[in-house]
Every structure is written in structure tokens, then in C-alpha cells.
Amino acid sequence: MEREESLELLRSNHTFPGPFQFRVVVRPPSATTTVTAMAAAAGAGARVMDVEERHSSKGTYVALHVRIELVSAESVLDVYEVLGTMEHVLAKM
């Protein structure tokens, strides 16, 4: 999907500025680093509202639910772009 198509879809389903929830699966020692990188990628005016961690039964991964107050739909794609560059990110939704 092209960036403009993604932006239109985000704008039609979410209100910006407003909260957006990311779901990310990472290796355990990198949860804090991941949230910090997400906040930085979200840009000025963004604010991390809530972080929920769920550890797997064997401790091999952590599922993060991160809710961030974002100023624009572009910020959502910027966060996903940064997540895509991080080796310890196993999945992003």
C-alpha cells in the first residue's frame, strides 16, 4: 500500500490529534528502548499515554501495547517506519 493510501485510511478511521494504539512484539531486554524510539519517532507534540507489557510464558518475548497521543496520521507511519528498522522487533501491528 502506498503512503498516501495509508494516510487516507488512517484519517478515515482515526481522529488526529488523538490517541493511537500500537502493538509490538519484542525481545524482553529491549522493551524500554522500543518505547523510547517510538516516542522519538512520533515527533514533537506526541505523548506516550500508556504502556502495557505482557510477557510470554517462557519469557522469550514481550507483547507491548503502546498508546500514544499523536498529532497527525503521518506520525503513525513514522513510528512504524522506525519499528521496521529495529532488529529486536519481532512483529508490529
Rosetta blueprint (number, residue, H / E / L):
1 M L
2 E L
3 R H
4 E H
5 E H
6 S H
7 L H
8 E H
9 L H
10 L H
11 R H
12 S H
13 N H
14 H L
15 T L
16 F L
17 P L
18 G E
19 P E
20 F E
21 Q E
22 F E
23 R E
24 V E
25 V E
26 V E
27 R L
28 P H
29 P H
30 S H
31 A H
32 T H
33 T H
34 T H
35 V H
36 T H
37 A H
38 M H
39 A H
40 A H
41 A H
42 A H
43 G L
44 A L
45 G L
46 A L
47 R E
48 V E
49 M E
50 D E
51 V E
52 E E
53 E E
54 R E
55 H E
56 S L
57 S L
58 K L
59 G L
60 T L
61 Y L
62 V E
63 A E
64 L E
65 H E
66 V E
67 R E
68 I E
69 E E
70 L E
71 V L
72 S L
73 A H
74 E H
75 S H
76 V H
77 L H
78 D H
79 V H
80 Y H
81 E H
82 V H
83 L H
84 G H
85 T H
86 M L
87 E L
88 H L
89 V E
90 L E
91 A E
92 K E
93 M L
